[in-house]
Each structure stands twice: as structure tokens, then as C-alpha cells.
């Protein structure tokens, strides 16, 4: 038990992001009729969530130390994001409990955002730590509107979507400039893939929350998403030239939500009689699903391998 608790204290924040990517990917397979894939992924994500909760409770001092570092602090938003996803799943069976968890997760994310902004933006801003993980904090809230269609909270959802769009517009130009001017270090190199996530979250949220979203906003968003996807594909050889480390988690959720965004936008285009481009994106969804499955499987396998090896060293 002592070994287990010690290991929980060393839980990398990236494993929470990987759990989010795994569940997001499983939702696509669920739509294809593979229900076991989703349930297995939910079980794995729940175990990660419980481990993260124990770390927050039993190793709070260590969490505080990590929170003083910009990059780990920005990634702690993933705990609230995973809570939103689990709340949404629970709501399918116990609506009141699931919705309450979903609302609490939104509150946790907002509190995190305020603390992060004061600590790492207002109080002391470090341009070297201004990397794509900031989108996890400032646009991760949109996970609530991606998974919360059945929560029946239109006002809250619209406010969140507008907020997410504003954050995206404010941060993205500076982030792109930063990445091209100052290349990312090895330990955070994979976070470049996160550039695809905020646009995807906004696009899917717009389609969920608004009956007839502005088509031009959707078109612009998808051009950005597609450009980010090409950027990721081009850099795949560079991403995998490194030995595995928790930073690889940065590839999982962006590729998974990118697949969801392409799938949803393809359906939108076909429904609006843009059949050629809609069918093209439908086929692209298959390619993205193929690549995302391989990537997520690789990262999940290596995290499990890392955990198993760490236990063997203690025996």
C-alpha cells in the first residue's frame, strides 16, 4: 500500500490527458457500434481519475509545488476536463448525479483558470513557458459543451462557447508566433499538437449548442483545424524520434478531438448539400481514426509499461 501511495504521488499529469484522449477516441468507436471499447475506456479513465484525486488529496503539498511551475499547472485543467467527461457518462444512467458532477467540474475548471491566470500571467509571466498547454487551461472548458448536449443548459453552454472562441482568438496568433520564432524544447515538443485542439472544441461545441451556427465561422475554424492536422502529419517523424516520456500525452487528445471535429463537420456539410467536400472529409475521418488509434495505443501502452516497470523496481 505504501508503494502504491508513493507511486500515486508521482503520477504524471500527462496520463490524465491521455485518459481524455482515450475516452474521446472510444466515443467514435461507440458510434460505430463498438460499445465494449467505450466501456473499457471509461473504466481505464475512471482509474486514472481516482489516482489523480488521491494525488490531490494525499500529496497536496507536492501538487502545490507542481502548480508553481507553469507547464504542469496549465495541465492540471485536465482533471476538471476528465471529470466533465465522466459526469456526462454517468448522466446517461443517473442524470441528476451526472449533471451535478458536470456542473462541479465546470466550477473547478473556472477556479483553476482564475488561479492560473493570477499566478502565471498577472503575477509573473514567463515567455519561455508560454506553450500550447495554455490552451488546456483556457479552452479546455469547452469539453463541457462537447460532452454536455444532454445537460439542457443552453445559456451556460452558449456562454462557454463564446468564452472559448474569444480565448482562441486572443491566444492563437501569439502562440503560432512563439512556436515559429522559438522552437519548443524536447520535453514539451509534442505539445505543438495541442494547436489543433481548441479549434476542434469550438467547432464541435458550436454544432452542439447552436441549431444553425454561422457557417463562415465553421469554415474558418475547419481551415485552421486542417492546417494544424497537416502540421502534425508533417512533424510525426520528429515527434517519434524521441524516447517515450510523459510529454507524448500531448498527441492524444488533439488527434482524437480532431477526428471528432472532421466527422462532425463532414456530416454538417453533407446535410447542407456540400456533398463533394463532405464525402472527402468523411474519408479523411477514416484516415484520422486510423492514425489516432495507433498514436493513442502507443501512448497508452507506454504509460502502462512505465507503471509496470516502476513497480518491478520496487519489488
C-alpha positions in Angstrom: 0.0 0.0 0.0 2.8 2.4 0.9 4.4 1.7 -2.6 1.1 2.4 -4.3 0.6 5.7 -2.5 4.1 6.7 -3.3 3.5 5.9 -7.0 0.3 7.9 -6.9 2.3 10.9 -5.7 4.5 10.6 -8.8 1.5 10.4 -11.2 2.4 12.5 -14.3 -0.3 15.0 -15.2 0.1 13.8 -18.8 -1.6 10.5 -18.0 -4.9 12.4 -17.3 -4.7 14.0 -20.8 -4.1 10.5 -22.2 -7.2 9.2 -20.5 -9.2 12.1 -22.0 -7.8 11.2 -25.5 -8.6 7.6 -25.0 -12.3 8.2 -24.0 -12.7 10.7 -26.8 -11.4 8.2 -29.3 -13.7 5.5 -27.8 -16.7 7.7 -28.4 -16.0 7.4 -32.2 -15.9 3.6 -31.9 -19.0 3.7 -29.8 -20.8 5.5 -32.7 -19.6 2.7 -35.0 -21.2 0.1 -32.7 -18.2 -1.0 -30.6 -19.8 -0.4 -27.2 -17.2 -2.5 -25.3 -14.4 -0.2 -26.5 -16.1 2.8 -24.8 -16.9 0.9 -21.6 -13.3 -0.4 -21.3 -12.0 3.1 -21.9 -14.3 4.6 -19.3 -13.1 2.0 -16.7 -9.5 2.9 -17.5 -10.2 6.7 -17.4 -12.0 6.3 -14.1 -9.0 4.5 -12.6 -6.8 7.4 -13.8 -9.3 9.9 -12.3 -9.3 8.2 -8.9 -5.5 8.1 -8.9 -5.4 11.8 -9.7 -7.9 12.5 -7.0 -5.8 10.6 -4.5 -2.8 12.6 -5.5 -4.6 15.8 -5.0 -5.8 14.7 -1.5 -2.8 12.7 -0.2 0.0 14.6 -1.9 -1.4 18.2 -1.9 2.0 19.7 -1.0 3.6 18.1 -4.0 0.7 19.3 -6.2 1.3 22.8 -4.9 4.9 22.6 -5.8 4.0 21.4 -9.3 1.4 24.2 -9.6 4.2 26.7 -9.1 5.6 25.5 -12.5 3.7 27.0 -15.4 3.5 23.9 -17.6 2.3 21.3 -15.0 -0.1 23.9 -13.7 -1.7 24.5 -17.1 -2.1 20.7 -17.5 -3.9 20.3 -14.2 -7.0 21.6 -16.0 -7.2 18.1 -17.4 -8.6 16.8 -14.1 -11.7 19.0 -14.4 -12.0 18.0 -18.1 -11.9 14.3 -17.3 -14.5 15.0 -14.5 -16.8 16.6 -17.1 -16.5 13.5 -19.3 -17.2 11.1 -16.5 -20.1 13.2 -15.3 -21.6 13.2 -18.8 -21.3 9.4 -19.0 -22.9 8.9 -15.5 -25.7 11.3 -16.6 -26.8 8.7 -19.2 -27.7 6.3 -16.3 -28.1 8.6 -13.2 -29.0 12.0 -14.7 -29.1 14.1 -11.5 -25.8 12.8 -10.2 -24.0 13.0 -13.6 -25.2 16.6 -14.2 -24.1 17.7 -10.7 -20.6 16.2 -11.4 -20.6 18.0 -14.8 -21.5 21.4 -13.1 -19.0 20.9 -10.3 -16.3 20.2 -12.9 -17.1 23.4 -14.7 -16.7 25.2 -11.4 -13.4 23.5 -10.7 -12.1 24.5 -14.2 -13.1 28.1 -13.7 -11.4 28.3 -10.3 -8.3 26.7 -11.8 -8.3 29.2 -14.6 -8.5 32.2 -12.2 -5.7 30.8 -10.1 -3.5 30.1 -13.1 -4.1 33.5 -14.6 -3.2 35.3 -11.4 -0.2 33.1 -10.6 1.4 32.7 -14.1 0.1 35.6 -16.1 -0.6 38.6 -13.8 1.9 37.9 -11.0 4.8 36.6 -13.2 4.7 35.9 -16.9 7.5 33.7 -18.3 7.5 33.8 -22.1 9.6 30.6 -22.2 6.7 28.8 -20.6 4.1 30.2 -23.0 3.5 27.0 -24.9 0.4 25.2 -26.3 -0.5 23.7 -22.9 -2.0 27.1 -22.1 -5.0 26.1 -24.3 -5.7 23.2 -21.9 -6.5 25.8 -19.3 -8.1 28.5 -21.4 -10.1 26.4 -23.9 -10.4 23.1 -22.0 -13.6 24.3 -20.5 -15.2 23.6 -23.9 -15.0 19.9 -23.1 -18.2 20.6 -21.1 -20.1 21.6 -24.2 -18.6 18.9 -26.3 -20.0 16.2 -24.0 -22.8 18.1 -22.4 -25.5 18.3 -25.1 -27.9 16.3 -22.9 -27.4 18.6 -19.8 -30.1 21.0 -21.1 -28.2 24.1 -20.0 -28.3 26.3 -23.2 -27.4 29.6 -21.5 -24.3 28.1 -19.7 -23.3 26.3 -22.9 -23.5 29.4 -25.1 -21.5 31.5 -22.6 -18.8 28.8 -22.5 -18.7 28.6 -26.3 -18.4 32.4 -26.7 -15.7 32.5 -24.0 -13.8 29.7 -25.7 -13.9 31.4 -29.0 -12.6 34.7 -27.5 -9.7 32.9 -25.8 -8.9 31.1 -29.0 -8.8 34.4 -31.0 -6.7 36.1 -28.3 -4.1 33.4 -27.7 -3.7 31.6 -31.0 -1.8 34.3 -33.0 0.7 34.8 -30.3 1.1 31.1 -29.8 1.8 30.5 -33.5 4.3 33.4 -33.5 6.0 32.0 -30.4 6.4 28.4 -31.8 7.9 29.6 -35.1 10.2 32.1 -33.5 11.3 30.0 -30.6 11.2 26.2 -31.2 9.8 24.0 -28.4 12.2 22.1 -26.1 12.3 18.3 -26.3 10.3 17.7 -23.2 7.4 19.8 -24.5 7.9 19.3 -28.2 4.8 17.2 -28.5 2.6 19.9 -27.1 2.7 21.5 -30.5 -0.1 19.1 -31.5 -2.4 20.8 -29.0 -2.7 23.6 -31.5 -5.4 21.5 -33.2 -7.5 21.0 -30.1 -9.1 24.4 -29.4 -10.4 24.9 -32.9 -11.9 21.4 -32.8 -13.5 22.0 -29.4 -15.1 25.2 -30.6 -16.3 23.7 -33.9 -17.9 20.7 -32.2 -19.4 22.9 -29.4 -20.9 25.3 -32.0 -22.6 22.3 -33.7 -23.8 21.0 -30.4 -25.1 24.3 -28.8 -26.4 26.2 -31.8 -29.1 24.9 -34.2 -27.7 27.0 -37.1 -24.2 28.2 -36.3 -22.6 30.8 -38.6 -21.3 28.7 -41.5 -18.3 31.1 -42.1 -17.1 30.6 -38.6 -17.2 26.9 -39.1 -15.4 27.1 -42.4 -12.6 29.3 -40.9 -12.3 27.0 -37.9 -12.0 23.9 -40.1 -9.4 25.5 -42.3 -7.3 26.1 -39.1 -8.0 22.6 -37.9 -7.0 21.1 -41.3 -3.8 23.2 -41.3 -3.0 22.0 -37.8 -3.6 18.4 -38.9 -1.2 18.8 -41.8 1.3 20.3 -39.4 1.0 17.3 -37.1 1.4 14.8 -40.0 4.4 16.7 -41.3 6.1 16.6 -37.8 5.2 12.9 -37.0 8.8 11.8 -37.7 10.1 14.5 -35.3 7.6 13.6 -32.7 8.6 9.9 -32.6 12.4 10.5 -32.8 12.4 10.9 -29.0 12.4 8.1 -26.4 9.0 7.9 -24.7 8.3 10.3 -21.9 5.0 11.8 -20.4 5.1 14.6 -22.9 3.9 12.2 -25.6 0.5 12.7 -24.0 0.2 15.9 -25.9 -0.5 14.0 -29.0 -3.5 12.0 -27.8 -6.5 14.3 -27.1 -5.8 16.7 -30.0 -5.7 13.9 -32.5 -8.8 12.3 -31.0 -10.9 15.5 -30.9 -9.6 16.4 -34.4 -11.1 13.2 -35.7 -14.4 14.0 -34.0 -14.3 17.5 -35.5 -13.7 16.2 -39.0 -16.5 13.6 -38.6 -19.0 16.2 -37.3 -18.1 18.8 -39.9 -18.4 16.2 -42.7 -21.9 15.4 -41.5 -22.7 19.1 -41.4 -21.5 19.6 -45.0 -23.4 16.6 -46.3 -26.6 17.7 -44.6 -26.2 21.1 -46.2 -25.7 19.5 -49.7 -22.0 20.2 -49.9 -21.6 16.6 -51.0 -18.1 16.5 -52.6 -16.2 18.2 -49.8 -18.4 16.4 -47.2 -17.5 13.0 -48.7 -13.9 14.0 -48.8 -13.9 14.8 -45.1 -15.8 11.6 -44.4 -13.0 9.6 -45.9 -10.4 11.8 -44.1 -12.2 10.9 -40.9 -11.2 7.3 -41.6 -7.6 8.2 -42.1 -7.6 10.3 -38.9 -9.2 7.5 -37.0 -6.5 5.1 -38.2 -3.7 7.4 -37.2 -5.3 8.5 -33.9 -5.9 4.9 -32.9 -2.2 4.0 -33.5 -1.0 7.1 -31.6 -3.3 6.7 -28.6 -2.5 2.9 -28.4 1.2 3.7 -28.5 1.0 6.3 -25.7 -1.3 4.2 -23.5 0.9 1.1 -23.9 4.0 3.0 -23.0 2.3 4.6 -19.9 1.2 1.1 -18.7 4.7 -0.2 -19.5 6.3 2.7 -17.5 4.0 2.0 -14.5 4.7 -1.8 -14.6 8.5 -1.2 -14.8 8.4 1.2 -11.9 6.7 -1.4 -9.7 9.2 -4.1 -10.7 12.0 -1.8 -9.5 10.3 -1.6 -6.1 9.9 -5.4 -5.7 
